[in-house]
Amino acid sequence: MTPAIVLAKRQKLSHQIHEYTHDAAAPSYGLEAAEKLGVAAACVFKTLVVETDKQTLAVAILPVNTTLNLKKMAKALGVKKLHMADPKQVERVTGYVLGGVSPLGQKKRLPTVIDSSAAGQERIYVSAGKRGLEIELSATDLARVLDAPFADITDTD
């Protein structure tokens, strides 16, 4: 049981765990999850870690079929600039491997922003802490547990 699942149970979140066989050759972990679970990519959310100009880390949760807009994320966090965090640092700080980083149960709780598209969905899927494992839950429950605001943080086409 991953720290994400332990936290979901401890917080008594209404959730469901979905497991699938991860293909190491998959070009996108998130799109692979959507395909294997048979759900729309807009319902599956990836967890990205960024580093701000103040050398602090933060988490962005956004649909797997979108791209993080660094300027919008910086604005949501109230900082001038940010960039993607170093992968080794992400693994060390969150306790999860890339492709399996869950917003729940991280070693150190980081400031988190959830893309506003999640607010309109009844249930979303996020990593449950390892590749091939997703947790389905309410976006509002996720926001409450993480004390995370909803904001537009993706690029618009």
C-alpha positions in Angstrom: 0.0 0.0 0.0 1.5 3.4 -1.1 1.6 6.5 1.1 -1.1 8.0 -1.2 -3.6 5.2 -0.4 -2.8 5.3 3.3 -3.5 9.0 3.3 -6.8 8.6 1.4 -7.9 5.9 3.9 -6.8 8.0 6.9 -8.7 11.0 5.6 -11.7 8.8 4.9 -11.8 10.0 1.3 -14.3 8.3 -1.0 -11.9 6.7 -3.5 -11.3 3.8 -5.8 -8.0 2.2 -6.7 -7.4 1.2 -10.3 -4.4 -1.0 -11.3 -3.1 -1.8 -14.8 0.0 -3.3 -16.2 2.4 -0.5 -17.0 4.3 -0.6 -20.3 7.8 0.8 -19.8 7.9 1.7 -23.5 4.8 3.9 -23.2 5.7 7.4 -24.4 3.3 9.1 -21.9 2.5 7.6 -18.5 -0.6 9.7 -18.2 -2.0 8.9 -21.6 -1.2 5.3 -21.0 -3.3 5.4 -17.8 -6.3 7.0 -19.6 -6.1 4.4 -22.4 -5.7 1.4 -20.1 -8.4 2.5 -17.7 -10.8 3.4 -20.6 -11.4 6.9 -19.5 -11.1 10.3 -21.2 -7.6 11.9 -20.9 -9.2 15.0 -19.6 -10.2 13.0 -16.4 -6.7 11.7 -15.7 -4.4 14.2 -14.0 -0.6 14.3 -13.9 1.4 15.6 -11.0 4.3 17.9 -11.9 6.8 19.5 -9.6 8.2 23.0 -10.3 10.8 25.1 -8.6 10.1 28.8 -8.0 12.5 31.7 -8.2 12.7 31.5 -4.4 14.2 28.0 -4.6 11.0 26.4 -3.2 9.1 23.5 -4.8 5.4 23.4 -5.7 3.1 20.9 -7.3 0.9 21.3 -10.4 -2.0 18.9 -11.0 -3.3 19.0 -14.6 -4.9 16.8 -17.2 -2.5 14.4 -18.9 -3.5 15.7 -22.4 -2.5 19.3 -21.6 0.7 21.3 -21.0 1.6 23.3 -17.9 1.8 27.0 -18.6 4.7 28.1 -16.4 3.6 31.8 -16.4 0.1 30.9 -15.2 1.5 28.5 -12.6 3.8 31.2 -11.3 0.9 33.7 -11.1 -1.2 31.1 -9.1 1.7 30.7 -6.7 2.4 34.4 -6.4 6.0 34.2 -7.7 7.7 35.9 -10.7 9.2 32.8 -12.4 9.5 29.1 -12.1 10.9 26.1 -14.0 10.5 22.3 -13.9 12.2 20.8 -10.9 15.2 18.5 -11.2 13.9 14.9 -11.5 16.2 13.6 -8.8 15.1 16.3 -6.4 11.4 15.5 -7.2 12.0 11.8 -6.3 13.9 12.7 -3.1 11.3 15.3 -1.9 8.1 13.4 -2.8 9.3 9.9 -2.1 7.9 8.8 -5.5 9.5 7.8 -8.8 8.7 9.8 -11.9 5.6 8.6 -13.7 4.3 7.5 -10.3 4.3 10.8 -8.4 1.1 11.2 -6.4 -0.1 14.5 -5.1 -1.1 12.5 -2.0 1.2 11.2 0.7 4.4 13.0 -0.4 7.3 13.0 2.1 7.0 16.8 2.3 3.8 18.5 1.7 4.3 21.1 -1.0 2.2 24.1 -2.1 -0.2 22.7 -4.7 -2.4 24.1 -7.5 -5.0 22.0 -9.3 -6.0 23.0 -12.8 -9.5 24.6 -12.9 -10.8 22.0 -15.3 -10.9 19.5 -12.4 -13.4 21.6 -10.5 -16.2 20.8 -13.0 -15.6 17.0 -12.9 -17.3 14.7 -10.5 -14.3 12.3 -10.2 -10.7 12.5 -11.4 -7.8 10.1 -11.5 -4.4 10.8 -10.1 -1.4 8.6 -9.5 -1.7 6.5 -6.4 2.1 6.4 -5.9 3.5 4.1 -8.5 3.4 3.5 -12.2 0.3 1.4 -13.1 -1.7 2.5 -10.1 -4.3 5.3 -10.1 -6.7 6.6 -7.5 -10.1 7.9 -8.5 -11.6 10.5 -6.2 -13.5 13.8 -6.1 -11.5 16.8 -7.2 -13.0 18.9 -4.3 -11.8 16.2 -1.8 -8.4 16.3 -3.3 -8.3 20.1 -3.1 -9.5 20.1 0.5 -6.9 17.5 1.7 -4.1 19.3 -0.1 -5.3 22.8 0.8 -4.9 23.5 -2.9 -6.7 26.1 -5.0 -8.1 25.6 -8.4 -6.6 27.9 -11.1 -6.1 27.9 -14.9 -2.6 26.6 -15.2 -2.6 25.0 -18.7 -1.8 26.2 -22.1 -5.0 26.9 -24.2 -5.0 25.8 -27.8 
